[in-house]
């Protein structure tokens, strides 16, 4: 009784009456009801809609999907299955490559069934494909393992598109293999008829070697072709199940476009070489057509400079207008007196790799060389070089305020070129990029920051 009386006095002293307390309890009840109603119709974390079903049985409610609507829950399941399919099929493809090497190539080499030249003719660049697959698969598996370790059971943090774009240099390796496939099969057919021991080895391997799954060598040699044509389909499935707000959505679309462009380029090269077979066709659009042209120009540039593909970076590429001034007084007369011609220009940089453990993940090192490759517009279906590449270590790049829509590149002791783009801002961007690498290279780079007035060193002047 004393305790109750004291409580009543304290409540009266605090100014909270019994009626106020009842109002507070009523409002608290209303607030709780509102929170429960909001919880029942809370927005989906993926799409923002408010159509989540009310879960009554908490044992059947997956806690990690409590904030997802039914549509997004299904989409996440489809995305996870598509991501795992991509990784698992890449692992299966790698196993087929391993079988080609360990069950066919190495035994045939050890037994002396074929010469090294014949082995190269049949198996082409299979070792390069094996190395690329191992590196690619390792990164993919690390992404999967990291997601599971962080509690991401839906694999929403796995970005297949970003990883694919990091390994985009594996596509030229597929191209090399695909273009040699027809001659490889023809050589295998001819050698099998000619060499009885080879024919016996292939028959025994197919019938008695359980690792081959009753498949012959020709079937395994088709694995790279089948894999490269399956990439667009696998990427399309992941794109379909990935919301446009996902950080990997843009990379997935870019990866799909890049692979389709390479497949179209392989088909084009196949027709040029007179082969009758083609890879799967894809719908052409202007963007893919431009990318096919870029691929062809990059190949021409790489073949010209002779650099390794994995050590080459294409900094800029595109169309520029080029003129060769007759003398050094063109600035006073103005660029209108110059005769310009359209030219495809590629800025290539040769980067030394710091680490050779991975063809793609190695960090780029210092710049070893940088060149400008000048290619004439396509004539008779082929690209032709205007001249040998301009090595920026032997060039000075400058601009003049009186002609700010152009920039000049002077090759020491040789020629001068004036460049411009139809867009003035892009002209300045080309100038900054080329000047950057010209200053980093060359024995003269420390001379007053490579200013034009000291760029030419003749036999009659001191260096």
Buried (B, 14 or more C-beta within 10 A) or exposed (E): EEEEEEEEEEBEEEEEEEEEEEEEEEEEEEEEEEEEEEEEEEBBEBBEEEEBEEBEEEEEEEEEBBBBBEEBBEBBEBBBBBBEEBBEBBEEBBEBBBBBBEBBBEBBBEEEBBEEEBBBBBBBBBEBBBBBBBBBBEBBEEBBEEBEEEEBEBBBBBBBBBBBBBBBEBBBBBBBBBBBBBBBBEBBEEBBEEBEEBBEBBEEBBEEBEEBEEBBBEBBBBBBBEBBBBBBEBBBBBBEBBEEEBEBBEBBBBBBBBBBBBBBBBBBBBEEEEBEEBBBEBEEEEEBEEBBBBBBBBBBBBEBBEBEEBBBBBBBBBEBBBBEBEEEEBBEEEBEEBEBEEBBBBBBBBBEBEEEEBBBEBEEEEBEBBBBBBBBEEEEEEBEEBEEBBBBBBBBBBBBEEBEEBBBBBBBEEEBBBBBBEEEEBBBEBBEBBBBBBBBBBEBEEEEEBEBEBBEBEEEEEE
